């Protein structure tokens, strides 16, 4: 009789577990099928030409997949952060990529990161043509310790990586905490300028990664379900600086202010670069002159043929 009670209890436990798992799966499926609101790339942005750009303007340069349709070419919009003679400092207006800082949990250093390689190789080659690439300036970057940042945002916190890192030379990069404060204000808490919406392509990739993670980890996290925070209005984006905790990097979080995350977590990317406007304008003019000459020659040839 005792055996019978034990078997009955075990069967009820199994049935209860199945119900919970079904509920969990239903929550996940409903989450993944939710339609995303229109991302920021559908907004009409008022842009100016690079040669006329001033700090605070928005310009276009290069193309990168943003609307979720791989068959179209989507111009990249950039905010003008700074000017230095004939050069301008640009940061993408929106979050246009979704990557890991590093595949290694312990790698929190910009010079060794996968995101640095990805920006200066894959993204650089895909987003810009040869003329555009020639106008992007190689920049010597300072990589300061986070101690200075912690001093006024979390004085009681213990900064794990205290030393500054060596300078690096990069064409495409991420902002450091020091540069972010220079352009967006001390303490990095102004959500009105720091919060950025992602492109539709980023949202699609984010949902796909989350779905794969759910499928892979569902047995281990039973009977719980994972929730994907809404990122359509603001999506966290990376800085190139180490965090204050061990194995963390600094990010601009969901609330549009500084936060920390693991380097092997996926976060948004807003590429940054210095562009030599003088070189760009000269090449653009040369291209225009070349087209004018070719059109003139073609016209002369057509006229000659018509006479014959």
MOVENSUL-V923596 format. One record per backbone hydrogen bond with DSSP energy under -0.5 kcal/mol. NH is the residue of the N-H (numbers start at 0). CO is the residue of the C=O. If there is no record, write none. Layout:
# MOVENSUL-V923596
[[NH CO] [NH CO]]
This chain:
# MOVENSUL-V923596
[[4 0] [5 1] [6 2] [7 3] [8 4] [9 5] [10 6] [11 7] [12 8] [13 9] [14 10] [15 11] [16 12] [17 13] [18 14] [19 15] [20 16] [21 17] [22 18] [23 19] [24 20] [25 21] [26 22] [27 23] [28 24] [29 25] [30 26] [31 27] [32 28] [33 29] [33 30] [39 197] [41 38] [42 39] [44 42] [46 44] [47 57] [51 48] [52 49] [55 79] [56 53] [58 77] [60 75] [62 126] [63 73] [69 67] [71 68] [73 71] [74 72] [75 61] [77 58] [78 90] [79 56] [80 78] [80 88] [81 88] [83 86] [86 83] [87 274] [88 81] [89 87] [89 272] [90 78] [91 270] [92 76] [94 196] [95 93] [95 268] [96 268] [98 266] [100 262] [100 264] [101 262] [104 102] [106 103] [107 105] [111 108] [112 109] [113 100] [114 100] [116 112] [117 113] [118 114] [119 115] [120 116] [122 117] [123 118] [124 120] [125 121] [126 122] [127 123] [132 128] [133 129] [134 130] [134 131] [135 131] [135 132] [136 134] [136 273] [138 169] [140 138] [140 167] [142 164] [145 160] [147 144] [149 145] [150 146] [151 148] [152 148] [153 149] [156 153] [158 156] [159 243] [161 159] [164 142] [167 140] [169 138] [169 167] [172 271] [179 175] [180 176] [181 177] [182 178] [183 179] [184 180] [187 184] [188 185] [190 188] [192 189] [193 189] [194 190] [197 230] [198 94] [199 65] [200 65] [202 198] [203 199] [204 200] [205 201] [206 202] [207 203] [208 204] [209 205] [210 206] [211 207] [212 208] [213 209] [214 210] [215 211] [216 212] [217 213] [220 216] [221 217] [223 220] [228 226] [234 195] [236 251] [237 267] [238 249] [239 174] [242 247] [247 244] [248 260] [249 240] [250 258] [251 236] [252 250] [252 256] [255 252] [257 187] [258 250] [260 248] [264 261] [266 98] [267 235] [268 96] [271 172] [272 89] [273 136] [274 87] [275 134] [276 85] [276 274] [277 85] [279 275] [280 276] [281 277] [282 278] [283 279] [284 280] [285 281] [286 282] [287 283] [288 284] [289 285] [290 286] [291 287] [292 288] [293 289] [294 290] [295 291] [296 292] [297 293] [298 294] [299 295] [300 296] [301 297] [302 298] [303 299] [304 300] [305 301] [306 302] [307 303]]
